[in-house]
Every structure is written in C-alpha cells, then in structure tokens.
Amino acid sequence: MAEAGRIVVGVDGSEPSVKALRWAVRQAGLSGETLEAVISWEYPAAGWAAMVPSLPPDFDPEEMASKILDDTLERTLGAEAAASVQRTVVVGNPAQALMERAQGADLLVVGDRGYSGFKAALLGSVGLHLSQHAPCPVVVVRGGAEE
C-alpha cells in the first residue's frame, strides 16, 4: 500500500484562511492524506521600525504565531480533530514559507487573502504568487465558497 500524501494549508487566523482550513480538512478526509497547517511570521522591515512604538521586552512573535495557529485550529475543528493536524510555525515571508513547506506535498491550500492586502483585488499577493510558483498543485479557496 502506498504511503499517504500530505496536504499543506496556510493559516493566519483570517476568515479566508479558516475557509481554506475547512476545505483542506475535508479533502484530507476524502484522500487519506495527512494535514499540515502552516503559519509564518516576520519582523517588520527596518523602515517600519522607526514608526512602530517599541515592543515589550517579553514580546515573542513566534509564540504569538503558534497561539494563533493553535486557537484557529481548535476553534475551527474542535480539540480532538485539531490534535491530528501537524502544526508548523515558520519565520519568514508567508509565500516563501508556504513554498518551502509545500516541497514534496501533494497539495497546497490557501485562502484568497490573509489579513493584509488590498480588499478590491480578486486574489491576495500570497495566493497569486503560490498559484504561479508552488512546487505542487494549489487550491485557492475563495471567500464566497460555501461551507
């Protein structure tokens, strides 16, 4: 019997990423593939640092990203189902982080936009980049998709 494949889904806590997560969970259930939920974080560019008030000394962006991922999985799937999802927190640009995690995956799933982005655009910059450059097939779940 062939080894089950892997589906990677980008999760940032936004409603489009929650819809992508739900879609990826259904697909993994149908295909028997494992599911890996990925969140990324990065420090603001140096130019922004001068405009942002200083961060508290105990601020840990990786811990915050991990908490967002954990909370989103448990709120969306319930504790039992969320426990079966592999969780990955990556430092770096979201598009690059998802491209790297998608190496060897059977499918990459993202929402049509995350928290940042120009709302009038049909597709966010991460989804657009991944749809053109990902190393595996990509599903972009649109915001209007039915549950």
C-alpha positions as CSV (number, residue, x, y, z in Angstrom):
1,M,0.0,0.0,0.0
2,A,1.3,3.4,-0.9
3,E,2.1,5.9,1.9
4,A,-0.5,8.6,2.4
5,G,0.4,12.0,1.0
6,R,0.5,15.4,2.6
7,I,-1.7,18.5,2.2
8,V,-0.3,21.8,3.4
9,V,-2.7,24.6,4.3
10,G,-1.8,28.2,5.1
11,V,-3.5,29.5,8.3
12,D,-3.2,33.0,9.7
13,G,-6.4,33.3,11.6
14,S,-8.2,35.3,9.0
15,E,-11.7,34.1,7.8
16,P,-10.3,33.2,4.3
17,S,-7.7,31.0,5.9
18,V,-10.3,29.4,8.1
19,K,-12.3,28.5,5.0
20,A,-9.1,27.1,3.4
21,L,-8.5,25.0,6.5
22,R,-12.1,23.6,6.4
23,W,-11.6,22.8,2.7
24,A,-8.3,21.1,3.4
25,V,-9.7,19.0,6.2
26,R,-12.5,17.8,4.0
27,Q,-10.0,16.9,1.2
28,A,-7.7,15.1,3.6
29,G,-10.6,13.1,4.9
30,L,-11.5,12.1,1.4
31,S,-8.0,11.3,0.3
32,G,-6.5,9.9,3.5
33,E,-3.6,12.4,3.3
34,T,-2.1,14.0,6.4
35,L,-2.7,17.7,7.0
36,E,0.0,20.2,7.9
37,A,-1.2,23.7,9.0
38,V,1.5,26.4,8.5
39,I,1.7,29.9,9.9
40,S,4.6,32.3,9.3
41,W,5.7,35.5,11.0
42,E,8.4,38.1,10.3
43,Y,9.6,41.2,11.9
44,P,8.6,44.4,10.2
45,A,11.0,45.9,7.7
46,A,13.6,48.3,9.1
47,G,11.8,51.3,7.7
48,W,8.7,50.5,9.8
49,A,10.7,50.0,13.0
50,A,11.1,53.8,13.4
51,M,7.3,54.3,13.1
52,V,6.3,51.4,15.5
53,P,6.4,52.0,19.2
54,S,9.0,49.8,20.9
55,L,7.9,46.3,21.6
56,P,7.8,45.0,25.2
57,P,10.9,43.0,26.1
58,D,8.9,39.8,26.6
59,F,7.2,40.0,23.2
60,D,7.7,36.7,21.4
61,P,6.3,36.8,17.9
62,E,6.9,33.1,17.3
63,E,4.9,32.2,20.5
64,M,2.1,34.6,19.3
65,A,2.0,32.9,15.8
66,S,1.9,29.5,17.5
67,K,-1.0,30.6,19.7
68,I,-2.9,32.0,16.7
69,L,-2.4,28.7,14.8
70,D,-3.5,26.6,17.9
71,D,-6.5,28.8,18.6
72,T,-7.6,28.8,15.0
73,L,-7.3,25.0,14.6
74,E,-9.2,24.3,17.9
75,R,-11.9,26.9,17.3
76,T,-12.5,25.7,13.7
77,L,-12.1,21.9,14.1
78,G,-12.6,21.2,17.8
79,A,-9.9,20.0,20.1
80,E,-10.0,16.3,19.1
81,A,-9.8,16.9,15.3
82,A,-7.2,19.7,15.8
83,A,-4.9,17.3,17.6
84,S,-4.5,15.3,14.4
85,V,-3.2,18.2,12.4
86,Q,0.6,18.8,12.2
87,R,1.4,22.4,13.1
88,T,4.4,24.3,11.7
89,V,5.4,27.8,12.6
90,V,8.0,29.4,10.2
91,V,9.9,32.6,10.4
92,G,9.7,34.4,7.1
93,N,7.6,35.8,4.3
94,P,4.3,33.8,4.0
95,A,4.6,33.0,0.3
96,Q,8.2,31.8,0.7
97,A,7.4,29.8,3.9
98,L,4.5,28.0,2.2
99,M,6.5,27.3,-0.9
100,E,9.2,25.7,1.2
101,R,6.7,23.6,3.2
102,A,4.9,22.5,0.0
103,Q,8.1,20.8,-1.2
104,G,7.0,17.1,-1.6
105,A,3.4,17.8,-0.7
106,D,0.6,16.6,-2.8
107,L,-1.5,19.8,-2.5
108,L,-1.2,23.3,-1.1
109,V,-4.3,25.1,0.1
110,V,-4.7,28.8,0.9
111,G,-7.4,31.4,1.3
112,D,-7.9,34.0,-1.4
113,R,-6.3,36.6,1.0
114,G,-5.0,37.0,4.5
115,Y,-5.1,39.8,7.0
116,S,-3.0,42.1,4.8
117,G,-4.0,43.0,1.3
118,F,-5.9,45.3,-0.9
119,K,-9.6,44.3,-0.5
120,A,-10.7,45.1,-4.0
121,A,-8.2,42.7,-5.6
122,L,-9.5,39.3,-6.7
123,L,-6.6,37.4,-5.2
124,G,-4.1,38.3,-2.5
125,S,-0.4,38.5,-3.2
126,V,0.4,35.3,-1.4
127,G,-2.2,33.3,-3.3
128,L,-1.2,34.8,-6.6
129,H,2.5,34.0,-6.0
130,L,1.8,30.5,-4.9
131,S,-0.6,29.8,-7.8
132,Q,2.2,30.7,-10.2
133,H,5.3,29.2,-8.4
134,A,4.4,26.5,-6.0
135,P,6.1,23.1,-6.4
136,C,2.7,21.2,-6.2
137,P,-0.9,21.8,-7.2
138,V,-2.5,24.8,-5.4
139,V,-6.1,25.3,-4.4
140,V,-7.1,28.9,-3.6
141,V,-10.4,28.9,-1.6
142,R,-12.4,31.9,-2.4
143,G,-14.1,33.9,0.3
144,G,-17.5,33.3,-1.0
145,A,-17.1,29.5,-1.0
146,E,-19.9,27.6,0.7
147,E,-19.1,25.7,3.9
